[in-house]
């Protein structure tokens, strides 16, 4: 009878183990396998996995007590844990769990560590008490995943070093390759893709795909994508910690660099703006003698350090030294503007990108392309061909509804620009947002300010997530926004359904501003 009960518990435990393990491994991957950052995330989000605490207590009690009612309680609770983690599973994740070679290596070690818990209890206490060990194994998944990371750290360093050396070898095999580093708190992915379009007018260009902006993402791009025919490599460089840009520069050794912006993002890991500034300018410090540095002359944080780099080339969405713009015409159909280069040449450009805030990124890309030998006149057609980067102010037509998809990683500057762009459209203007995250102690302040901007630009405001919505809603109400047009929902789907159901006459424009990272 005891054997049958143990087998039944083992079967349910296996299901619960798979689901709890998968969830915690996914979160570790989203946190970049950085164990200290993941531990911080675990502390901050302990409430998500509350169900494991009673399970831990049940498992401990079962190590000392044998009884049929207790085993039934274990079975029921394990099934409950499996149900909870099945619901926690992110089915429409922005970044799904990817079973990379690293994940597969971790899984092998994790299976061994997980199996060790009930195995030790079997050896020390006997088969009759293994049920408690199985319950403990499931309940300790959040700890065991971290332990797996620590155990695998030396091996992963060796593997990473091999991949990095292989990438460096491939780069040396293309000695005439021009490498352009792109970094910034925001705008870097857009600028990277704009550069690909503009530079392709003359060069064979490789860019890091999607948001492959970590050291291993860059290494993977080089190992899998670099060919001897490539002439330019545009390398996006992301950062969440001081030294992250240096790490990528040590791999690729950029010849030129562009810093698109500096702003309050990832403050939870950077702690203050000085660290963010210094980290972004690690790219500038890595450039060789004669390398060109392009700086966003409209960004106050960039300009705070620009004086330390007297040879830098500035660009502006307006008047200024370096590359400047004038005669700007913005509408819901696109944007037209004239660029003046440092040598005095001028050219008028038109593009389908909406919103004046896009100009600064396009001018930055024009500046780089022009300095790499492509005339302004040659760049007119490529600029006209520029497409919105997915999830960054991307227009999606849905009959009587236009979705303005700006769902990728919102920030204080971008969110304000997004609602101001929404205001330009002639119709019913609806905002759907969960607000901004990873802003440290300033998060509530920035979200409250965002609510104020939104109230002045939108006809309806739909907030997602009741706890996070509070400061945004406060900012909205401070502006006297009609209470009946401010709604708060638990889920994004509910907000979208409500937006579609609004019966006010006119074409609907729905701005999706930010979609929280899956680990939020």
Residue pairs with C-beta under 8 A, 6 or more apart in sequence:
2 66
2 127
2 128
3 127
5 68
5 71
5 131
6 127
6 128
6 130
6 131
8 75
9 71
9 74
9 75
9 78
9 131
9 134
9 135
10 130
10 134
12 75
12 78
12 79
12 82
13 78
13 134
13 135
13 137
13 138
15 78
15 82
16 78
16 79
16 81
16 82
16 85
16 138
17 114
17 137
17 138
17 141
19 81
19 82
19 85
19 86
19 89
20 52
20 81
20 85
20 138
20 141
20 142
21 110
21 114
21 141
21 144
21 145
22 85
22 89
22 97
23 85
23 88
23 89
24 141
24 142
24 145
25 97
25 103
25 106
25 107
25 110
25 145
26 90
26 93
26 96
26 97
26 518
27 38
27 41
27 519
28 38
28 145
28 146
28 149
29 95
29 97
29 98
29 103
30 95
30 517
30 518
30 519
31 37
31 38
31 41
31 519
32 214
32 240
33 102
33 149
33 156
34 240
34 241
35 146
35 149
35 150
35 153
37 240
37 269
38 146
38 149
39 146
40 268
41 519
42 142
42 146
45 519
48 88
49 142
51 80
51 81
51 84
52 81
52 138
52 139
52 140
52 141
52 142
53 139
54 77
55 77
55 78
55 81
55 135
55 138
55 139
56 135
56 136
56 139
56 140
58 70
58 73
58 74
58 77
58 132
58 135
58 139
59 74
59 132
59 133
59 134
59 135
59 136
59 139
60 132
60 136
61 70
61 132
62 70
62 71
62 74
62 129
62 131
62 132
62 135
63 121
63 125
63 129
63 132
63 133
63 136
66 128
66 129
71 131
74 131
74 132
74 135
77 135
78 134
78 135
78 138
81 138
81 139
90 96
90 518
93 518
94 515
94 517
94 518
95 517
95 518
97 103
101 159
102 156
102 159
105 152
105 155
105 156
105 159
106 148
106 149
106 152
109 148
109 151
109 152
110 144
110 145
110 148
113 144
113 147
113 148
113 151
114 137
114 141
114 144
117 133
117 136
117 137
117 140
118 130
118 133
118 134
118 136
118 137
119 133
120 133
121 129
121 130
121 132
121 133
121 136
122 129
122 130
122 133
137 144
160 215
160 216
160 219
163 216
163 219
163 220
163 223
164 215
164 219
164 251
166 219
166 223
167 218
167 219
167 222
167 223
167 251
168 251
170 222
170 223
170 226
171 177
171 179
171 222
171 226
171 252
171 253
173 228
174 226
174 227
174 228
174 230
176 231
177 226
177 230
177 231
177 232
177 233
178 203
178 231
178 232
178 233
178 255
178 256
178 372
179 232
179 233
179 235
179 252
179 253
179 254
179 255
179 256
180 195
180 232
180 233
180 234
180 235
180 254
180 255
180 256
180 257
180 258
180 368
181 235
181 237
181 248
181 249
181 252
181 254
181 256
181 257
181 258
181 283
181 286
182 188
182 191
182 192
182 195
182 234
182 235
182 236
182 237
182 257
182 258
182 260
183 236
183 237
183 238
183 239
183 245
183 257
183 258
183 259
183 260
183 280
183 283
184 191
184 258
184 259
184 260
184 261
184 262
184 280
184 296
185 261
185 262
185 263
185 264
185 265
185 266
185 276
185 280
185 411
186 260
186 261
186 263
186 265
186 409
186 411
186 413
186 414
187 260
187 261
187 296
187 360
187 361
187 364
188 213
188 236
188 237
188 238
188 260
188 261
189 211
189 213
189 236
189 389
189 392
189 408
190 260
190 358
190 361
190 389
190 392
191 258
191 260
191 361
191 364
191 365
192 207
192 208
192 234
192 236
193 207
193 389
194 361
194 362
194 364
194 365
194 386
195 205
195 207
195 234
195 365
195 368
195 369
196 205
196 207
196 234
197 382
197 385
197 386
197 387
198 365
198 366
198 368
198 369
198 374
198 379
198 382
198 383
199 205
199 232
199 234
199 368
199 369
199 372
199 374
200 382
201 369
201 374
201 378
201 379
201 381
201 382
202 373
202 374
202 378
203 231
203 232
203 372
204 227
204 229
204 230
204 231
204 232
205 230
205 231
205 232
205 233
205 234
206 221
206 225
206 226
206 227
206 230
206 232
206 233
206 234
207 233
207 234
207 235
207 236
208 217
208 218
208 221
208 234
208 235
208 236
209 221
209 225
211 217
211 236
211 238
212 218
212 220
212 221
212 236
213 236
213 237
213 238
213 248
214 238
214 244
214 248
215 244
215 247
215 248
215 251
218 235
218 236
218 237
218 248
218 251
218 252
219 251
221 235
222 233
222 252
226 233
232 372
233 252
235 248
235 252
235 254
237 244
237 245
237 248
237 249
237 283
238 244
239 245
239 266
239 279
239 280
240 266
240 269
240 270
241 269
241 270
241 279
242 270
242 275
242 278
242 279
243 279
243 282
244 279
245 279
245 280
245 282
245 283
245 286
246 282
246 286
249 282
249 283
249 286
250 286
253 286
253 288
254 283
254 286
254 287
254 291
255 287
255 288
255 291
255 292
256 287
256 291
256 292
256 293
256 294
256 368
256 371
256 372
257 283
257 284
257 286
257 287
257 291
257 292
257 293
257 294
258 293
258 294
258 295
258 364
258 367
258 368
259 280
259 281
259 283
259 284
259 293
259 294
259 295
259 296
259 302
260 296
260 361
260 364
261 296
261 299
261 301
261 302
261 413
262 273
262 276
262 277
262 280
262 299
262 301
262 302
263 276
263 299
263 301
263 411
263 412
263 413
264 273
264 276
264 411
264 412
264 439
264 440
264 442
264 446
265 276
265 409
265 411
265 438
265 439
266 276
266 438
267 276
267 438
267 439
267 440
267 441
267 442
267 443
268 438
268 439
268 440
269 438
270 276
270 279
271 440
273 301
276 301
277 301
277 304
277 305
280 302
281 305
281 308
281 309
284 293
284 309
284 312
287 293
292 313
292 368
292 371
293 309
293 311
293 312
293 313
294 312
294 313
294 314
294 315
294 364
294 367
294 368
294 371
295 302
295 303
295 306
295 309
295 312
295 313
295 314
295 315
296 302
296 314
296 315
296 360
296 364
297 303
297 306
297 314
297 315
297 316
297 320
297 321
297 322
298 316
298 317
298 318
298 320
298 360
306 312
306 314
313 322
313 323
313 342
313 367
313 371
314 320
314 321
314 322
314 323
315 322
315 323
315 324
315 360
315 363
315 364
315 366
315 367
316 322
316 323
316 324
316 325
316 360
316 363
317 325
317 328
317 356
317 357
317 359
317 360
317 363
318 324
318 325
318 326
318 328
319 326
321 342
322 342
322 367
323 339
323 340
323 341
323 342
323 363
323 366
323 367
323 370
324 339
324 340
325 337
325 338
325 339
325 340
325 359
325 363
326 337
326 338
326 340
327 336
327 337
327 338
327 348
328 335
328 336
328 337
328 356
328 359
329 335
329 336
329 337
330 354
330 355
330 356
330 424
331 354
331 424
332 354
332 424
332 425
332 426
333 352
333 354
334 350
334 351
334 352
334 353
334 354
335 350
335 351
335 353
335 354
335 355
335 356
335 358
335 359
336 348
336 349
336 350
336 351
337 348
337 349
337 359
337 363
338 346
338 347
338 348
338 349
339 346
339 347
339 348
339 349
339 363
339 366
339 376
340 346
341 367
341 370
341 376
345 375
345 376
346 376
347 376
347 377
347 379
347 380
348 380
349 362
349 366
349 379
349 380
349 383
349 384
350 383
350 384
351 358
351 362
351 383
351 384
351 386
352 384
352 386
352 387
352 388
353 362
353 386
353 388
353 393
354 393
354 395
354 421
354 424
355 393
355 417
355 418
355 420
355 421
355 424
356 417
356 421
357 413
357 414
357 417
357 418
357 420
357 421
358 393
362 383
362 386
366 376
366 379
366 383
369 379
369 382
370 376
370 379
388 394
388 395
390 405
390 408
391 405
391 406
391 407
391 408
391 515
392 405
392 406
392 408
393 404
393 405
393 406
393 418
393 421
394 404
394 405
394 406
395 402
395 403
395 404
395 405
396 402
396 403
396 404
396 405
397 403
400 507
400 508
401 500
401 507
401 508
401 509
401 510
402 425
402 427
402 507
402 508
402 509
402 510
403 510
403 512
404 418
404 421
404 422
404 509
404 510
404 511
404 512
405 512
406 414
406 418
406 511
406 512
406 513
406 514
407 512
407 513
407 514
407 515
408 514
408 515
409 514
409 517
410 418
410 433
410 435
410 436
410 513
410 514
411 436
412 436
412 439
412 446
412 449
412 450
415 433
415 436
415 450
415 453
415 513
415 514
416 450
416 453
418 511
418 513
419 431
419 450
419 453
419 454
419 456
419 457
419 458
419 511
419 513
420 453
420 457
422 429
422 431
422 457
422 458
422 509
422 511
423 429
423 456
423 457
423 458
425 509
426 506
426 507
427 506
427 507
427 508
427 509
428 459
428 460
428 502
428 504
428 505
428 506
428 507
428 508
428 509
429 457
429 458
429 459
429 460
429 509
429 511
430 458
430 459
430 460
430 461
430 462
430 499
430 502
430 508
430 509
430 510
430 511
431 454
431 457
431 458
431 460
431 461
431 462
431 510
431 511
431 513
432 462
432 464
432 492
432 495
432 496
432 499
432 510
432 511
432 512
432 513
433 450
433 454
433 461
433 462
433 463
433 464
433 472
433 511
433 512
433 513
433 514
434 463
434 464
434 465
434 468
434 469
434 492
434 514
434 515
434 516
435 447
435 450
435 463
435 465
435 468
435 469
435 471
435 472
435 514
436 443
436 446
436 447
436 450
436 514
437 443
437 468
437 516
437 517
437 520
439 446
439 447
443 471
444 471
445 471
447 468
447 471
447 472
447 475
448 471
448 472
448 474
448 475
448 478
449 475
450 472
450 475
451 461
451 471
451 472
451 473
451 474
451 475
451 476
451 477
451 478
451 479
452 475
452 476
452 478
452 479
454 461
454 472
454 475
454 476
455 461
455 475
455 476
455 478
455 479
455 480
455 481
456 479
458 511
459 485
459 504
460 485
460 486
460 487
460 499
460 502
461 476
461 481
461 485
461 486
461 487
462 487
462 488
462 489
462 495
462 498
462 499
463 469
463 472
463 473
463 486
463 487
463 488
463 489
463 495
464 488
464 489
464 490
464 491
464 492
464 495
465 490
465 516
466 488
466 490
469 488
473 486
473 488
476 486
477 483
477 486
487 495
487 498
489 495
489 498
492 515
496 510
499 508
499 510
500 508
502 508
